[in-house]
Amino acid sequence: MNALIVDDERLAREEMRRLLKPHPDIVVIGEAKNAAEAEERLSELPVDLLFLDIRMPGATGFDLLERLDRVPLLVFTTAHDEHALRAFEVNAFDYLLKPIRADRLTAALDKVRAAWAGTGAGPSPASGARRALTDRVFLRDGDRCFLVTIGDIVCFEGEGNYARVHVGGHRPLIRSTMAALEARLDPAVFFRASRRYLINVRHIEHVEAGVDDSYAVRLRGGAVVPISRRQSRRFREQLGL
């Protein structure tokens, strides 16, 4: 796995490199001393694992996460314990308090390796590439922030230049048009049911036939989405109806 270390303290970055030496499968391919530098590195490098400090001059580690379209596997490293709850709300694999102990780092990496093996993850896709179902994205829902796997998203509902994401019990709003989402997602999985809806066909629980060869689908979670007449033929072909 390719790792990026983000910490405003040079000695802390050097210590993390030293602690990672007994783990040859973790390759440090870059460092950053603040959120802006980290955002630049993440856009340039194929980062799979992010070691992220929270309190840094300027933007915090949480601020950085809000700016990212795609979040690598994540481990927080910090001298402060008051952010632990929020860290796990964004699905961090661990929260390591400084000074970091070698055994705690090993335990964190074991969690990361298990997730890596379970998803069959590989290097991060280049900017503009289609999103894999195993990719994780950072979302905000009110005052809560969390990571979700794209394959877990049930559907997107268009609201002008925004889209509402239906995932679990959450309905966060993201700044993206439906056309932009459709262009970035796997067309074999995400089907444009109408101008308003882009649905994940793997979350369809029931299909109902309507008049004039139209359809309506019931999605996991209870949402019922009509398939426009214009899209009904493509829907039948894609699902073999």
C-alpha positions in Angstrom: 0.0 0.0 0.0 1.2 3.5 -0.8 1.0 5.8 2.2 1.0 9.6 2.7 2.0 11.1 6.1 0.3 14.4 6.9 1.6 16.2 10.0 2.8 19.7 10.7 5.7 18.5 12.8 8.8 17.3 11.0 9.9 15.1 13.9 6.5 13.4 14.0 6.7 12.6 10.2 10.2 11.2 10.7 9.0 9.1 13.7 6.1 7.7 11.6 8.6 6.7 8.9 10.7 4.9 11.5 7.7 3.1 13.0 6.7 1.9 9.5 10.1 0.4 8.6 9.2 -3.1 10.0 6.1 -3.1 7.7 7.5 -3.4 4.2 4.1 -3.6 2.6 3.5 0.0 3.6 5.4 2.3 1.3 5.6 6.0 2.2 5.4 7.8 -1.1 5.0 11.3 0.2 4.6 13.7 3.1 2.7 17.0 3.7 2.9 19.5 6.5 -0.6 21.0 6.2 -4.0 20.4 4.6 -3.3 22.4 1.5 -0.1 20.5 0.8 -1.8 17.2 1.5 -4.6 18.0 -0.9 -2.0 18.6 -3.6 -0.1 15.4 -2.9 -3.4 13.4 -3.0 -4.2 14.8 -6.4 -0.8 13.9 -7.8 0.1 10.5 -6.1 -1.6 7.1 -6.0 -2.2 7.1 -2.2 -4.0 4.1 -0.7 -3.4 4.9 3.0 -3.5 8.2 4.8 -1.9 8.9 8.2 -3.5 12.2 9.1 -2.9 14.6 12.0 -5.9 16.7 13.1 -4.6 19.9 14.5 -2.5 21.7 12.0 -1.9 25.4 11.1 -4.7 26.6 8.9 -7.1 23.9 8.0 -7.6 20.8 10.2 -7.4 17.2 9.1 -11.3 17.1 9.1 -11.3 20.2 6.8 -9.0 18.3 4.4 -11.4 15.3 4.3 -14.3 17.6 3.3 -12.4 18.8 0.3 -11.6 15.3 -1.1 -13.7 13.5 -3.7 -12.1 10.2 -2.8 -10.7 9.4 0.7 -8.0 6.7 1.0 -8.0 4.2 3.9 -7.6 6.5 6.9 -5.7 6.4 10.2 -5.6 9.5 12.4 -2.4 10.4 14.3 -2.7 13.1 17.0 -1.6 14.3 20.4 -5.2 15.1 21.4 -7.9 12.6 22.4 -11.0 14.8 22.3 -11.5 14.2 18.6 -11.8 10.4 18.8 -15.6 10.2 18.5 -15.7 12.3 15.4 -12.8 10.4 13.9 -14.7 7.2 14.1 -17.8 8.9 12.6 -15.8 9.4 9.5 -14.9 5.7 9.5 -11.2 6.0 10.4 -9.6 2.6 10.9 -7.8 3.8 14.0 -7.0 6.8 16.2 -3.4 6.8 17.3 -2.3 9.0 20.2 1.2 10.5 20.2 3.7 9.3 21.1 2.6 6.4 19.0 3.5 2.9 20.3 4.7 0.3 17.8 2.2 -2.3 19.0 -0.7 0.2 18.5 0.5 1.0 15.0 0.7 -2.7 14.2 -2.9 -3.2 15.4 -4.1 -0.3 13.2 -2.3 -1.7 10.2 -3.8 -5.1 10.7 -7.3 -3.5 10.4 -6.2 -1.6 7.3 -4.8 -4.8 5.7 -8.0 -6.7 6.4 -10.1 -4.0 4.7 -7.6 -3.8 1.8 -7.8 -7.6 1.2 -11.6 -7.6 1.6 -12.3 -5.0 -1.0 -9.6 -6.0 -3.5 -8.5 -2.4 -3.5 -5.7 -1.2 -5.7 -4.0 2.1 -6.6 -6.2 5.1 -6.6 -7.8 5.9 -10.0 -6.6 8.9 -12.0 -8.7 12.0 -11.8 -11.6 11.7 -14.2 -11.7 7.9 -14.2 -14.9 6.1 -13.3 -15.4 5.4 -9.6 -15.1 1.8 -8.5 -17.8 0.4 -6.3 -15.2 -0.1 -3.6 -14.1 3.5 -3.6 -15.0 5.5 -0.5 -16.3 9.1 -0.5 -16.5 11.6 2.3 -20.0 13.1 3.0 -21.5 15.6 5.4 -25.0 15.2 6.8 -25.8 18.2 9.0 -23.1 18.3 11.7 -22.0 14.7 11.1 -19.3 13.6 8.7 -18.7 10.1 7.5 -17.2 7.9 4.8 -19.3 5.7 2.6 -18.5 3.0 0.0 -19.9 3.9 -3.4 -21.5 0.5 -3.8 -23.6 1.1 -0.7 -25.3 4.2 -2.2 -28.9 3.3 -3.1 -29.6 6.2 -5.4 -28.9 9.8 -6.2 -31.8 12.3 -6.4 -31.2 15.4 -8.4 -32.0 18.9 -6.9 -30.9 21.4 -9.5 -27.1 21.6 -9.4 -27.0 19.4 -6.3 -27.8 15.7 -5.7 -29.2 14.1 -2.6 -27.4 10.8 -1.7 -29.6 8.0 -0.4 -27.3 5.8 1.7 -28.3 4.0 4.9 -30.5 6.3 6.9 -28.7 9.4 5.6 -29.8 11.9 2.9 -26.8 14.3 2.5 -26.8 16.9 -0.2 -23.7 17.1 -2.5 -22.7 19.7 -5.0 -22.9 17.8 -8.3 -25.2 17.5 -11.2 -26.8 14.3 -12.2 -25.0 14.3 -15.5 -21.6 14.6 -13.8 -22.4 11.7 -11.5 -23.6 9.6 -14.4 -20.4 10.2 -16.2 -18.2 9.1 -13.2 -20.2 6.0 -12.1 -20.2 2.5 -13.5 -23.1 2.4 -16.0 -23.6 -1.4 -15.4 -24.5 -0.6 -11.8 -25.9 3.0 -11.7 -28.9 3.4 -14.1 -30.4 6.8 -15.0 -34.0 6.1 -14.3 -35.1 9.6 -15.1 -33.9 13.1 -15.2 -34.3 13.1 -11.4 -33.0 9.7 -10.3 -29.8 7.7 -10.8 -30.3 4.3 -9.1 -28.0 1.5 -8.0 -29.6 -1.6 -9.7 -28.0 -3.8 -7.0 -30.3 -2.3 -4.5 -33.5 -3.0 -6.4 -35.9 -5.1 -4.2 -38.9 -5.2 -6.5 -39.9 -4.2 -10.0 -43.5 -3.2 -10.8 -44.8 -3.0 -14.4 -46.9 0.0 -15.2 -48.9 1.1 -18.2 -47.3 1.7 -21.6 -44.4 -0.6 -20.8 -43.2 1.7 -18.0 -41.8 0.5 -14.7 -41.4 1.5 -11.1 -38.8 0.0 -8.8 -38.7 -0.3 -5.0 -35.2 0.2 -3.6 -33.7 -1.0 -0.4 -34.8 1.4 2.3 -38.3 1.8 0.8 -37.9 4.4 -1.9 -40.1 3.9 -5.0 -38.6 5.3 -8.2 -40.5 5.5 -11.5 -38.6 4.7 -14.7 -39.3 7.2 -17.3 -40.9 5.9 -20.5 -37.9 7.1 -22.4 -35.6 4.9 -20.3 -37.9 1.8 -19.9 -36.5 0.0 -23.0 -32.9 0.5 -21.8 -34.0 -0.7 -18.3 -35.5 -3.9 -19.7 -32.4 -4.6 -21.7 -30.0 -4.0 -18.8 -32.0 -6.2 -16.4 -33.1 -8.8 -19.0 -36.8 -8.2 -18.3 
